[in-house]
């Protein structure tokens, strides 16, 4: 009886990397190669869409430990599953590299930049392992990494995208879906987040202790979990939130009261559509600038932990679909201010469990009676002195 002949393992790509001269180009023959692979000097590796690197389920699959590396058109699969080691499809520990058109699959962490500056990460597709959402790794992780361009990548079914202690990065045109936190910026000032699509995550964009951000032109859609928000900002100053479309979220924009006078955010020209709560503010004072936004089809437009938290913001030229005033002089602005008062809303704000009954016949009737003949003067929580009559055209 003939003994079974063991299958030959995949050839190690590390051998081919070792034989490639510094500054040279490696174009492996089509096929599957084994990892791990460590690139320790400048070179270009181009898989031309026909090369797979298999990490074999142990550690990080590909590591870049040099500056000026170009990595293109490869499929990277099967990293280890250790959160402690940050097992990833790709670790970039050098600077000024180009990483584009990679497909990273079944890898705990996707792309990890560690003290890595001036890289271009473009056109990659990243997914994590098929674990529960909290047990996946980050699709993108920037740690003390600056001045990188992260553009036109797809991150699906990962845990989060995390930018920590990193400045000057530009995240544009990325598509992030079916994950936990779309983007989380922590102690990371002076970054730009422009033109990204975030859908079906628990939370869209979270900003913690990160100043001087520009968040513009993003589409944030269907963040329906009660604990999540389309966009959440905490303890961050001079954050510009402009021209975003925030749709079908439990809370569209959530922000805390500014601790210092300069700790304000600027919400301009955003469309907040069909959210449970379009904007929610917590803390003991206002101070944010909220101009030229559209509030359409929301169950509740604005709420706060206290009346002054909402009232003391700078509200101007927003469009409110609940506004019932007129524009007799034709200047596009209502002739009377738009006010929001608390009626039956006071019940479920004071007792959150009553939120279940919002829109029910009982609360609807109570709200009608309160408006018709209030038992006590209703509390005004917001005044826009010059609301826009028409929504902005997109």
Phi and psi in degrees as a GROMACS rama.xvg file:
@    title "Ramachandran Plot"
@    xaxis  label "Phi"
@    yaxis  label "Psi"
@TYPE xy
-76.5896  137.065  UNK-2
-72.0314  144.932  UNK-3
-66.1208  136.094  UNK-4
-90.7507  118.489  UNK-5
-62.3042  142.828  UNK-6
-65.8292  140.451  UNK-7
-71.088  136.706  UNK-8
-73.3626  163.062  UNK-9
-65.9445  143.921  UNK-10
-64.3587  142.1  UNK-11
-74.9348  127.105  UNK-12
-69.2214  -22.965  UNK-13
-57.3294  -35.1901  UNK-14
-62.3403  -43.045  UNK-15
-69.0849  -35.87  UNK-16
-62.8483  -42.3386  UNK-17
-63.0099  -30.0349  UNK-18
-87.0736  -6.50747  UNK-19
-85.2066  127.471  UNK-20
-68.4525  156.204  UNK-21
-57.4165  129.562  UNK-22
81.8592  -0.918564  UNK-23
-84.2248  -179.721  UNK-24
-122.248  129.218  UNK-25
-109.898  120.482  UNK-26
-120.108  90.3864  UNK-27
-65.089  153.493  UNK-28
-63.7316  149.294  UNK-29
-55.5792  139.887  UNK-30
150.659  -171.811  UNK-31
-107.242  130.749  UNK-32
-121.49  153.587  UNK-33
-93.4323  149.336  UNK-34
-104.972  -174.732  UNK-35
-77.4956  162.812  UNK-36
-128.105  130.773  UNK-37
-119.843  122.538  UNK-38
-105.251  111.615  UNK-39
-112.518  14.7008  UNK-40
-158.111  161.841  UNK-41
-62.9722  132.217  UNK-42
-169.232  171.317  UNK-43
-117.423  132.305  UNK-44
-121.374  120.011  UNK-45
-124.756  111.75  UNK-46
-84.4384  -6.42342  UNK-47
51.9384  27.9584  UNK-48
74.2705  12.2189  UNK-49
-127.261  10.9096  UNK-50
-123.89  132.425  UNK-51
-116.755  134.864  UNK-52
-110.97  118.839  UNK-53
-104.66  116.992  UNK-54
-76.6362  -8.41063  UNK-55
69.0419  15.215  UNK-56
77.3539  21.5654  UNK-57
-137.853  116.895  UNK-58
71.5728  -164.198  UNK-59
-84.6544  139.669  UNK-60
-77.5915  -51.9337  UNK-61
-128.331  131.18  UNK-62
-123.838  131.58  UNK-63
-105.398  113.003  UNK-64
-113.262  22.1475  UNK-65
-138.63  163.48  UNK-66
-85.5925  154.486  UNK-67
71.3143  31.9128  UNK-68
-92.8272  143.67  UNK-69
-120.541  125.008  UNK-70
-126.716  120.253  UNK-71
-139.891  148.285  UNK-72
55.6853  45.117  UNK-73
-120.459  153.931  UNK-74
-108.747  124.49  UNK-75
-119.256  124.154  UNK-76
-135.881  158.05  UNK-77
65.3572  62.8734  UNK-78
-76.8392  178.941  UNK-79
-71.2132  -178.719  UNK-80
-125.101  29.4717  UNK-81
-94.3737  120.558  UNK-82
-72.7713  -31.9485  UNK-83
-64.477  -40.8436  UNK-84
-84.8957  -7.15271  UNK-85
56.3529  50.9389  UNK-86
-60.0146  122.172  UNK-87
-131.429  163.408  UNK-88
-69.6089  -43.5879  UNK-89
-140.621  127.8  UNK-90
-110.296  126.053  UNK-91
-112.413  110.076  UNK-92
-114.076  0.696997  UNK-93
-102.112  -172.762  UNK-94
-127.604  164.783  UNK-95
56.5132  43.4024  UNK-96
-105.528  163.797  UNK-97
-119.831  124.383  UNK-98
-125.699  110.182  UNK-99
-145.563  148.84  UNK-100
58.6816  39.2559  UNK-101
-93.4319  149.505  UNK-102
-114.127  111.343  UNK-103
-110.134  114.131  UNK-104
-130.002  150.103  UNK-105
51.7345  39.6791  UNK-106
-119.061  132.466  UNK-107
-56.7411  -59.1327  UNK-108
-100.654  148.92  UNK-109
-88.1132  -87.2308  UNK-110
-114.045  124.818  UNK-111
-120.106  114.688  UNK-112
-100.723  121.191  UNK-113
-123.3  110.969  UNK-114
48.0435  55.3878  UNK-115
-133.144  122.145  UNK-116
-120.569  150.628  UNK-117
68.2261  30.4812  UNK-118
-95.2449  158.444  UNK-119
-113.683  116.902  UNK-120
-115.709  106.088  UNK-121
-139.293  135.475  UNK-122
68.5076  25.6184  UNK-123
-95.6499  154.189  UNK-124
-117.593  124.061  UNK-125
-130.439  132.982  UNK-126
-140.497  153.853  UNK-127
-93.9392  -167.734  UNK-128
-76.0685  160.755  UNK-129
-82.4809  65.4898  UNK-130
-110.128  171.133  UNK-131
-55.8425  147.846  UNK-132
-55.081  -37.0112  UNK-133
-76.3886  -14.8116  UNK-134
-98.9167  -1.80245  UNK-135
-76.1142  171.749  UNK-136
-103.191  173.906  UNK-137
-67.1101  137.786  UNK-138
-69.7226  -34.8155  UNK-139
-138.863  133.283  UNK-140
-135.116  116.266  UNK-141
-109.376  123.793  UNK-142
-130.132  113.617  UNK-143
49.6091  47.9507  UNK-144
-125.771  130.991  UNK-145
-126.768  152.621  UNK-146
58.3918  37.6105  UNK-147
-96.9507  152.598  UNK-148
-110.843  119.989  UNK-149
-116.636  102.461  UNK-150
-137.774  142.553  UNK-151
56.6477  36.7074  UNK-152
-98.7448  159.438  UNK-153
-116.805  123.957  UNK-154
-123.189  105.667  UNK-155
-122.201  136.572  UNK-156
57.1009  48.0839  UNK-157
-110.636  -173.179  UNK-158
-87.8883  -70.1431  UNK-159
-139.551  171.364  UNK-160
-112.515  121.656  UNK-161
-122.69  126.645  UNK-162
-118.335  111.544  UNK-163
-122.985  128.151  UNK-164
51.0093  42.3755  UNK-165
-131.311  137.474  UNK-166
-127.829  160.553  UNK-167
70.1556  16.9866  UNK-168
-89.017  153.99  UNK-169
-126.128  114.597  UNK-170
-111.247  109.476  UNK-171
-135.335  141.092  UNK-172
66.5206  20.1614  UNK-173
-88.1172  152.281  UNK-174
-117.183  118.44  UNK-175
-127.829  118.445  UNK-176
-141.813  154.068  UNK-177
53.7968  44.5714  UNK-178
-128.124  -171.588  UNK-179
-90.5344  -73.9191  UNK-180
-108.123  121.379  UNK-181
-57.6057  -57.4571  UNK-182
-139.435  137.886  UNK-183
-129.908  118.689  UNK-184
-109.31  119.458  UNK-185
-125.208  121.123  UNK-186
49.7844  44.5539  UNK-187
-132.603  81.7074  UNK-188
-78.3084  167.11  UNK-189
59.9056  43.773  UNK-190
-113.76  159.279  UNK-191
-121.82  137.056  UNK-192
-127.336  103.523  UNK-193
-132.853  131.489  UNK-194
67.1403  29.1595  UNK-195
-93.6874  157.419  UNK-196
-114.809  123.867  UNK-197
-127.198  117.736  UNK-198
-138.629  142.577  UNK-199
59.2371  31.6129  UNK-200
-98.2351  173.895  UNK-201
-76.4722  -44.7223  UNK-202
-131.228  145.831  UNK-203
-82.1743  -82.4163  UNK-204
-122.454  126.676  UNK-205
-116.828  131.137  UNK-206
-121.054  120.762  UNK-207
-127.253  119.78  UNK-208
53.8687  43.3792  UNK-209
-132.764  114.784  UNK-210
-97.1805  165.736  UNK-211
55.6106  49.2831  UNK-212
-100.989  150.729  UNK-213
-117.79  116.625  UNK-214
-119.084  102.218  UNK-215
-135.946  139.112  UNK-216
65.9971  27.3789  UNK-217
-93.2108  150.932  UNK-218
-105.417  117.797  UNK-219
-121.717  114.616  UNK-220
-137.581  132.843  UNK-221
63.2829  54.0899  UNK-222
-97.1547  85.5941  UNK-223
-93.3424  -14.449  UNK-224
-62.5492  139.885  UNK-225
-63.7955  -25.8307  UNK-226
-85.2942  -6.29236  UNK-227
-105.762  172.304  UNK-228
-143.674  155.44  UNK-229
-64.4811  -43.6927  UNK-230
-146.991  126.981  UNK-231
-128.66  132.472  UNK-232
-128.974  128.865  UNK-233
-135.825  133.001  UNK-234
50.412  44.9433  UNK-235
-134.52  136.84  UNK-236
-113.753  155.835  UNK-237
54.2823  47.0184  UNK-238
-97.2868  123.098  UNK-239
-99.8502  118.244  UNK-240
-114.092  103.727  UNK-241
-134.453  139.444  UNK-242
58.6779  28.8054  UNK-243
-91.1989  154.758  UNK-244
-115.866  110.158  UNK-245
-116.01  112.884  UNK-246
-132.612  138.458  UNK-247
55.6899  48.4683  UNK-248
-113.222  153.539  UNK-249
-60.3761  -48.0138  UNK-250
-130.979  127.437  UNK-251
-71.4239  -64.7118  UNK-252
-124.289  126.133  UNK-253
-119.861  130.234  UNK-254
-147.467  150.157  UNK-255
-91.5391  161.23  UNK-256
-64.5347  144.231  UNK-257
-65.2816  130.51  UNK-258
-71.3242  -39.3609  UNK-259
-121.82  158.495  UNK-260
-55.7494  -29.8426  UNK-261
-83.6363  -8.2737  UNK-262
-83.9701  55.9117  UNK-263
-110.876  156.863  UNK-264
-115.307  158.516  UNK-265
-118.504  110.477  UNK-266
-105.249  108.981  UNK-267
-131.607  135.571  UNK-268
57.7377  31.5235  UNK-269
-90.5548  149.907  UNK-270
-105.988  116.184  UNK-271
-111.87  106.236  UNK-272
-125.183  128.347  UNK-273
58.4977  36.1204  UNK-274
-92.7579  157.214  UNK-275
-63.3649  -50.5297  UNK-276
-129.754  120.717  UNK-277
-70.5957  -48.7785  UNK-278
-136.033  137.816  UNK-279
-132.58  129.331  UNK-280
-120.595  137.958  UNK-281
-129.628  154.649  UNK-282
123.299  -161.842  UNK-283
-117.139  3.85088  UNK-284
-157.602  166.8  UNK-285
-104.055  -153.652  UNK-286
135.045  -9.51278  UNK-287
-75.9578  156.954  UNK-288
-103.731  118.557  UNK-289
-130.284  96.9579  UNK-290
-125.725  143.616  UNK-291
60.7706  30.4415  UNK-292
-93.9822  158.524  UNK-293
-108.66  125.945  UNK-294
-113.473  105.376  UNK-295
-135.363  126.349  UNK-296
71.2601  14.4033  UNK-297
-80.15  147.123  UNK-298
-64.7236  -45.6181  UNK-299
-133.344  130.519  UNK-300
-76.091  -50.499  UNK-301
-143.528  136.614  UNK-302
-138.689  161.232  UNK-303
-150.347  161.203  UNK-304
-69.9215  -19.8108  UNK-305
-150.235  155.385  UNK-306
-59.3872  -41.8579  UNK-307
-68.932  -22.5078  UNK-308
-61.7486  -35.0127  UNK-309
-90.3141  -47.9781  UNK-310
-61.3391  -35.9501  UNK-311
-86.7613  8.43753  UNK-312
-78.1449  166.346  UNK-313
-94.3107  96.3161  UNK-314
-98.7902  127.504  UNK-315
-160.237  136.221  UNK-316
58.6031  30.0413  UNK-317
-85.2695  153.903  UNK-318
-99.7677  128.041  UNK-319
-121.476  121.827  UNK-320
-69.8727  -12.5431  UNK-321
-88.3107  -4.78882  UNK-322
-69.2386  131.259  UNK-323
-117.05  19.0363  UNK-324
-86.0203  -172.92  UNK-325
-125.283  165.557  UNK-326
-127.224  76.1887  UNK-327
-69.4798  -29.5272  UNK-328
-89.5535  -1.26694  UNK-329
69.037  23.7724  UNK-330
-91.7425  6.0506  UNK-331
85.0421  -0.960756  UNK-332
-118.555  143.884  UNK-333
-63.7754  145.345  UNK-334
-76.953  -18.8251  UNK-335
-120.999  151.12  UNK-336
-62.9979  160.498  UNK-337
-103.365  123.124  UNK-338
-116.213  146.319  UNK-339
-117.759  125.601  UNK-340
-115.17  155.255  UNK-341
-91.2417  124.54  UNK-342
-117.089  -110.978  UNK-343
-67.2896  -14.9564  UNK-344
-56.1117  -27.8125  UNK-345
-60.4666  -27.9818  UNK-346
-67.9196  -53.9706  UNK-347
-79.8066  -14.5458  UNK-348
-72.9111  -40.4595  UNK-349
-75.3176  -31.0701  UNK-350
-127.384  89.7093  UNK-351
-54.407  -26.6481  UNK-352
-62.4639  -25.4772  UNK-353
-72.6687  -8.06543  UNK-354
-59.1513  -26.8492  UNK-355
-57.9128  -29.1692  UNK-356
-95.1509  6.54954  UNK-357
-57.5007  134.616  UNK-358
82.6307  -3.39233  UNK-359
-72.5139  159.294  UNK-360
-56.9456  -36.1985  UNK-361
-64.2934  -51.426  UNK-362
-70.1123  -32.4207  UNK-363
-63.2912  -42.7026  UNK-364
-64.8008  -43.8723  UNK-365
-62.8589  -39.4843  UNK-366
-63.529  -41.3331  UNK-367
-62.3313  -44.6505  UNK-368
-64.9459  -40.6654  UNK-369
-61.9659  -38.9879  UNK-370
-72.8035  -35.9032  UNK-371
-72.0431  -47.6589  UNK-372
-147.011  80.7606  UNK-373
-63.2602  139.702  UNK-374
-70.4901  -25.7454  UNK-375
-146.047  156.862  UNK-376
-58.3045  126.814  UNK-377
-67.9895  148.107  UNK-378
-85.8821  127.902  UNK-379
-84.4323  127.407  UNK-380
-110.043  -11.3706  UNK-381
-156.671  143.079  UNK-382
-139.905  121.247  UNK-383
-102.211  109.51  UNK-384
-69.3714  -20.781  UNK-385
-144.002  73.8532  UNK-386
-70.6149  147.855  UNK-387
-77.6606  141.456  UNK-388
-74.8634  -40.5372  UNK-389
-113.279  148.375  UNK-390
-69.9068  156.317  UNK-391
-69.2423  146.163  UNK-392
-84.8543  132.868  UNK-393
